[in-house]
Amino acid sequence: MTDAILKLDGVHTHIGAYHILHGVDFEVPSGEVTMLLGRNGAGKTTTLRTIMGLWPASRGNIFFDGRPIGGEKGRLATPEISQLGIAYVPENMGIFSDLSVRENLLLAARKASSIDDIDTQRLEWLFGLFPAIKKFWLYPAGKLSGGQKQMLAICRAMIEPRRLLLIDEPSKGLAPVIVQNLISALRKLKSTQTTVLLVEQNFSMAKSLGDRVAVMDDGRIVHTGHMAELAEDESLQHRLLGLSLGAHQ
């Protein structure tokens, strides 16, 4: 197994009076795409937000590249976690609707005071992944389609080099043809050995992109393994998810 860049060890998260995560344990291997699957309400979004320090782990530990970033052995603030090279694309995408595509990317490039300060090669690489970003460069982000907004959100997370990308349900609410475009772009991103932890309800997308999988239920990890093995085992799919991947092509 490839060395893990991210490790969650017995992580519990409370939100007010609610105990959401109940001892979450799993690893994200470096250079791979790990799918975090589970039914609605299983705790997937809470897991991503806990990794980013947006909701603190009440027990257990989170390690990034061997360093504690959350939990009992050490806790970093969200900006400090981001500075280590972790980017988070939330389900609501977090873009600024009144600003142009260009301005959204400039805001995300923390070291740039103007668009000329952004590495040209990196910008062209992003344009290659998501051509719509170049096409609608000066458009207000709020006028983009849902798929284009999702692409912009991922570009914002990648405008600076990142070691780990956390993405929460990128295909939610998108038309099938747009989902296929998004899958194609994420495959290209995967080929760069970018490490990704991806929450997704579209099982065809999970099967296409995932190297590893962790399945959650009721705030716990109930299965980890290779995505291909889960994709081939319909009885396991039914047991863990109540669904068949074959029914969601």
Protein Blocks (a to p, Z undefined) as FASTA:
>chain_A
ZZdfbdcehiacdehjbcfbgoiacdddehiacddeddehilmmmmmmmmnomaccfedc
ddeehiafbdjkoccdfklmmmnopacddfklopafkbcfklmmmmmmmmbcbfklpcfk
lmmmmmmmmmmlmmmmmgcfklpcfklmmmmmmmmmmmpccfbdcdehklgoiafklmmm
mmmmmmmmmmnopacddddfblklmmmmpmbdcddeehiafbdcdfklmmmmmklmmmmn
opafklmZZ
